[in-house]
Amino acid sequence: MFKSVLVTGGAGYVGSLLTPQLLDLGYKVTVYDIMYFGEDFLPKTNPNLKVVRGDIRDVRKFSDALKGAEAVINLACISNDASFELDEKLSTSINLDAFEPMVIAAKQAGAKRFIYASSSSVYGVSEAPDVTEDHPLVPLTLYNKYKGLCEPRLFKHQSPGFVCVTIRPATLCGFAPRQRLDLSVNILTNHAINDAKITVFGGSQKRPNLHVQDMVDLYKLLLTLPDGKIAGQIFNAGFQNMSIMEIAQTVKRVVREVFPEKGEIPIVTTPTDDIRSYHVNSDKIQRALGFKPKHTVEDAVRDLCAAFKAGKLPNSMDDTFYFNVRRLKSLKAA
């Protein structure tokens, strides 16, 4: 349907896996990213890839990069609730203030489709047995709040020639070229392998999880669907709702199997003030778009174990490459 795609944040965790797969499918891809985590892992020898080192707050540069792009997948943001340990002004300027000017620029440049990565964390804490897309948004942090506030700012610009869709992904997990080790499944796996113990903060909180490859598969699907299926729609995208303790037990079992030499791996619990807990229902996306994730949390743990075994994740406890907040603090990002 489309031949060319611009991916903001295309050198991030999801983007680093999505970009080469879009190229493999024959798309021309522009990655627009500030490159806080570098770009060496991008397939830069591919003639169909254009890499633009740019800040989404720079509307002129962003508009230039949009030339010829028929679709935009917007992944760029300061990601993670803990990111707001950072300067609040930085997060506000990137995650909220920059958003609508980006949408307007994309529409003016002639893009036909805008795919927005929101977050299922917009639901905050919910006792509801099944949190659907109609559930009220109860943000607990500025990150959740801004993700929710951007959704109507996008749909305001929806028109027959500019189709807008919002995805609220679950917490992602698994291996990607620009690896993150500050997400629940990935954190616990890293610690099990490299710290010989798993520390669980709280434990009873329920979180929805989604393998990063399923996330990538969904973005690829959203580029091919007819306008009428997705125009103006919001979709939850999750797979397994598990408590943090259930995730820890899965990690322990898999790591002990893959690394038997590590012996017993104790699970240590400690109190937390991160009480986000919600059980996300993703029936709508399966019903409306036929999208069903294929990869489990256990698959994600196995992928990470294989990456550690292959030496692909060196210095994983200390290198800021794997940790969004630590990297931004070390760069004094502003």
C-alpha positions as CSV (number, residue, x, y, z in Angstrom):
1,M,0.0,0.0,0.0
2,F,2.7,2.5,1.1
3,K,6.2,2.5,-0.3
4,S,7.9,4.9,2.1
5,V,7.8,5.2,5.9
6,L,9.3,7.6,8.4
7,V,9.9,6.2,11.9
8,T,10.5,8.7,14.7
9,G,12.6,7.1,17.4
10,G,13.7,4.5,14.8
11,A,17.0,3.9,16.6
12,G,15.2,3.0,19.8
13,Y,14.3,-0.4,21.3
14,V,11.3,-1.1,19.0
15,G,12.7,1.0,16.1
16,S,16.0,-0.9,16.0
17,L,14.1,-4.2,15.4
18,L,11.3,-2.6,13.2
19,T,13.6,-0.7,10.8
20,P,15.5,-3.7,9.3
21,Q,12.3,-5.6,9.0
22,L,10.5,-2.8,7.1
23,L,13.5,-2.6,4.7
24,D,13.3,-6.4,4.2
25,L,9.7,-5.9,3.2
26,G,10.8,-3.4,0.5
27,Y,9.8,-0.1,2.2
28,K,12.0,3.0,1.8
29,V,12.6,3.9,5.5
30,T,13.6,7.2,7.0
31,V,14.8,7.0,10.7
32,Y,14.4,10.3,12.5
33,D,16.1,10.0,15.9
34,I,18.2,12.1,18.2
35,M,20.5,9.1,18.6
36,Y,21.0,9.2,22.4
37,F,21.9,5.5,22.1
38,G,23.9,5.7,18.9
39,E,23.1,4.3,15.5
40,D,25.8,1.7,14.7
41,F,23.2,-1.2,15.0
42,L,21.1,0.3,12.1
43,P,21.6,-1.4,8.7
44,K,23.1,1.8,7.2
45,T,24.5,0.1,4.1
46,N,21.0,-0.5,2.9
47,P,20.3,2.0,0.0
48,N,16.6,2.3,1.0
49,L,17.5,3.5,4.5
50,K,17.9,7.2,5.2
51,V,19.1,8.1,8.7
52,V,18.4,11.7,10.0
53,R,19.9,12.7,13.4
54,G,17.3,15.1,14.5
55,D,15.2,16.3,17.5
56,I,11.4,16.0,17.1
57,R,11.2,19.5,18.7
58,D,13.0,20.9,15.6
59,V,9.9,21.2,13.4
60,R,11.8,22.6,10.3
61,K,14.2,19.7,10.3
62,F,11.4,17.2,10.9
63,S,9.4,18.7,8.0
64,D,12.4,18.3,5.7
65,A,12.8,14.7,6.7
66,L,9.2,14.0,5.9
67,K,9.6,14.6,2.2
68,G,8.3,11.6,0.3
69,A,7.1,9.8,3.4
70,E,3.6,8.3,2.9
71,A,3.3,7.0,6.5
72,V,4.6,7.9,9.9
73,I,5.2,5.6,12.8
74,N,5.7,7.8,15.8
75,L,7.8,6.0,18.4
76,A,9.9,8.9,19.6
77,C,9.5,9.9,23.3
78,I,11.3,9.9,26.5
79,S,10.2,6.5,27.5
80,N,9.5,4.9,30.8
81,D,7.7,6.2,33.9
82,A,11.0,6.6,35.7
83,S,12.1,9.0,33.0
84,F,10.5,11.7,35.0
85,E,13.3,11.5,37.5
86,L,14.7,13.7,34.7
87,D,14.1,17.4,34.2
88,E,10.3,17.7,34.0
89,K,10.7,20.4,31.3
90,L,12.6,18.0,29.0
91,S,9.9,15.3,29.2
92,T,7.1,17.9,28.8
93,S,8.7,19.5,25.7
94,I,9.4,16.1,24.0
95,N,6.4,14.0,25.1
96,L,3.7,16.6,25.0
97,D,4.6,20.0,23.4
98,A,6.4,18.5,20.4
99,F,3.6,16.0,19.5
100,E,0.9,18.1,17.8
101,P,3.4,20.1,15.7
102,M,4.8,16.8,14.4
103,V,1.3,15.6,13.4
104,I,0.6,18.9,11.6
105,A,3.9,18.7,9.8
106,A,3.2,15.1,8.7
107,K,-0.2,16.1,7.4
108,Q,1.2,19.1,5.6
109,A,4.0,17.0,4.0
110,G,1.4,14.8,2.4
111,A,1.7,11.7,4.7
112,K,-1.4,9.5,4.4
113,R,-1.2,7.6,7.7
114,F,0.0,8.4,11.2
115,I,0.5,5.6,13.7
116,Y,1.0,6.7,17.3
117,A,2.5,4.6,20.0
118,S,0.7,5.6,23.2
119,S,0.9,3.3,26.3
120,S,-1.3,0.9,28.3
121,S,0.1,2.6,31.4
122,V,-2.5,5.4,30.8
123,Y,-4.9,3.2,32.8
124,G,-2.8,3.6,36.0
125,V,-4.3,1.4,38.7
126,S,-7.5,-0.5,38.0
127,E,-9.4,-3.1,39.9
128,A,-11.4,-3.9,36.7
129,P,-11.1,-7.5,35.7
130,D,-10.7,-6.4,32.1
131,V,-9.4,-3.0,31.1
132,T,-10.7,-2.2,27.6
133,E,-10.1,0.9,25.5
134,D,-13.1,2.6,27.0
135,H,-11.7,2.5,30.5
136,P,-11.1,5.9,32.0
137,L,-7.5,7.1,31.9
138,V,-6.1,7.4,35.4
139,P,-2.5,8.5,34.9
140,L,-0.1,8.2,37.9
141,T,2.9,9.9,36.3
142,L,3.4,12.6,33.8
143,Y,4.6,10.0,31.3
144,N,1.1,8.3,31.4
145,K,-0.7,11.6,31.5
146,Y,1.1,13.0,28.4
147,K,0.6,9.7,26.5
148,G,-3.1,10.1,27.1
149,L,-3.3,13.8,26.3
150,C,-1.6,13.3,22.9
151,E,-4.3,10.9,21.7
152,P,-7.1,13.6,21.2
153,R,-4.4,15.9,19.8
154,L,-3.8,13.4,17.1
155,F,-7.4,12.6,16.3
156,K,-8.2,16.3,15.9
157,H,-6.3,16.1,12.6
158,Q,-7.9,12.8,11.3
159,S,-9.3,13.2,7.8
160,P,-10.1,11.0,4.9
161,G,-6.6,11.7,3.4
162,F,-4.8,11.5,6.8
163,V,-5.7,8.4,8.7
164,C,-4.7,8.3,12.4
165,V,-4.6,5.3,14.7
166,T,-3.4,5.0,18.3
167,I,-1.9,1.8,19.8
168,R,-1.7,1.4,23.6
169,P,1.1,-1.2,23.9
170,A,1.7,-3.3,27.0
171,T,5.1,-3.4,28.7
172,L,7.5,-4.8,26.0
173,C,10.1,-7.5,26.5
174,G,12.6,-9.5,24.6
175,F,15.7,-8.9,22.6
176,A,16.4,-6.1,20.1
177,P,19.5,-4.5,18.6
178,R,19.2,-1.4,20.8
179,Q,18.4,-3.4,23.9
180,R,16.6,-2.0,26.9
181,L,17.2,-3.6,30.3
182,D,14.9,-1.3,32.3
183,L,11.6,-3.1,31.5
184,S,10.2,-5.6,33.9
185,V,10.8,-8.9,32.1
186,N,14.2,-7.7,30.8
187,I,15.3,-6.3,34.2
188,L,14.5,-9.6,36.0
189,T,16.3,-11.7,33.4
190,N,19.4,-9.5,33.5
191,H,19.5,-9.8,37.3
192,A,18.9,-13.5,37.3
193,I,21.9,-14.1,35.0
194,N,24.3,-11.4,36.2
195,D,23.4,-10.8,39.8
196,A,22.6,-14.4,40.8
197,K,19.3,-13.2,42.4
198,I,16.0,-11.7,41.3
199,T,14.8,-8.7,43.2
200,V,11.1,-8.1,43.0
201,F,9.7,-4.7,43.9
202,G,6.3,-5.5,45.3
203,G,5.2,-8.5,43.3
204,S,1.4,-8.6,43.3
205,Q,1.1,-5.8,40.7
206,K,-0.4,-7.1,37.5
207,R,1.2,-5.9,34.3
208,P,0.3,-6.7,30.7
209,N,3.3,-7.9,28.6
210,L,4.0,-8.0,24.9
211,H,7.1,-9.4,23.1
212,V,8.9,-6.7,21.1
213,Q,8.7,-8.8,17.9
214,D,4.9,-8.9,18.2
215,M,5.0,-5.1,18.6
216,V,7.0,-4.9,15.4
217,D,4.6,-7.3,13.6
218,L,1.7,-5.0,14.6
219,Y,3.3,-1.9,13.1
220,K,4.0,-3.8,9.9
221,L,0.3,-4.9,9.8
222,L,-0.9,-1.3,10.4
223,L,0.9,-0.2,7.3
224,T,-1.1,-2.6,5.2
225,L,-4.7,-2.4,6.5
226,P,-7.4,-0.5,4.7
227,D,-8.2,3.0,6.1
228,G,-11.7,2.1,7.3
229,K,-10.4,-0.5,9.7
230,I,-8.2,1.8,11.7
231,A,-9.2,5.4,11.1
232,G,-9.7,7.2,14.4
233,Q,-9.3,4.0,16.4
234,I,-7.6,3.2,19.7
235,F,-6.3,-0.4,20.3
236,N,-4.9,-2.0,23.3
237,A,-2.0,-4.3,22.4
238,G,-1.0,-6.8,25.1
239,F,-0.7,-10.5,25.4
240,Q,0.0,-12.0,28.8
241,N,-1.2,-10.3,32.0
242,M,1.0,-11.5,34.7
243,S,2.0,-10.4,38.2
244,I,5.5,-9.3,38.7
245,M,6.0,-12.3,40.9
246,E,4.7,-14.7,38.2
247,I,7.2,-13.1,35.8
248,A,10.0,-13.6,38.3
249,Q,9.1,-17.2,38.7
250,T,9.2,-17.7,34.9
251,V,12.5,-16.0,34.6
252,K,14.0,-18.1,37.4
253,R,12.8,-21.4,35.8
254,V,14.1,-20.5,32.3
255,V,17.5,-19.1,33.5
256,R,18.1,-22.1,35.7
257,E,17.4,-24.3,32.7
258,V,19.7,-22.4,30.2
259,F,22.4,-21.6,32.8
260,P,22.4,-24.7,35.1
261,E,25.9,-23.7,36.4
262,K,24.3,-20.7,38.2
263,G,22.6,-23.0,40.7
264,E,19.8,-21.7,42.9
265,I,18.6,-18.2,42.0
266,P,16.7,-16.7,45.0
267,I,13.8,-14.3,44.5
268,V,14.1,-11.4,47.0
269,T,11.0,-9.2,47.5
270,T,11.2,-5.6,48.6
271,P,8.6,-2.9,49.0
272,T,7.8,-0.4,46.1
273,D,6.0,2.8,45.6
274,D,5.3,1.8,41.9
275,I,1.7,0.5,42.4
276,R,0.6,0.5,38.7
277,S,-1.5,-2.5,38.3
278,Y,-4.0,-3.3,35.6
279,H,-5.3,-6.3,33.6
280,V,-5.5,-5.2,30.0
281,N,-8.0,-6.7,27.6
282,S,-6.8,-6.8,24.0
283,D,-9.9,-8.5,22.4
284,K,-10.7,-5.5,20.2
285,I,-7.5,-5.6,18.2
286,Q,-7.9,-9.4,17.6
287,R,-11.6,-8.9,16.6
288,A,-11.2,-5.9,14.4
289,L,-7.7,-6.4,12.9
290,G,-7.1,-10.1,13.3
291,F,-4.0,-9.4,15.3
292,K,-2.9,-12.0,17.8
293,P,0.5,-12.0,19.4
294,K,2.6,-15.2,18.9
295,H,5.4,-14.8,21.4
296,T,5.2,-15.3,25.1
297,V,7.0,-13.9,28.1
298,E,8.9,-17.2,28.3
299,D,10.0,-16.7,24.7
300,A,11.3,-13.2,25.6
301,V,13.3,-14.6,28.5
302,R,14.8,-17.4,26.2
303,D,15.7,-14.8,23.6
304,L,17.5,-12.7,26.2
305,C,19.3,-15.8,27.6
306,A,20.5,-16.6,24.1
307,A,21.7,-13.0,23.6
308,F,23.6,-13.1,26.9
309,K,25.1,-16.5,26.0
310,A,26.2,-15.2,22.6
311,G,28.0,-12.2,24.2
312,K,25.6,-9.7,22.6
313,L,24.9,-7.8,25.9
314,P,28.2,-7.0,27.4
315,N,28.5,-5.0,30.6
316,S,24.7,-5.3,31.1
317,M,24.5,-4.1,34.7
318,D,26.5,-0.9,34.1
319,D,26.5,0.4,30.5
320,T,24.0,3.2,30.2
321,F,23.2,2.0,26.7
322,Y,20.6,-0.3,28.2
323,F,19.0,2.1,30.5
324,N,17.0,5.1,29.3
325,V,17.1,7.3,32.4
326,R,20.7,6.6,33.2
327,R,21.8,7.4,29.7
328,L,19.8,10.7,29.5
329,K,21.2,11.7,32.9
330,S,24.8,10.9,31.8
331,L,24.3,13.0,28.7
332,K,22.6,15.8,30.6
333,A,19.9,15.8,28.0
334,A,18.0,19.0,27.7
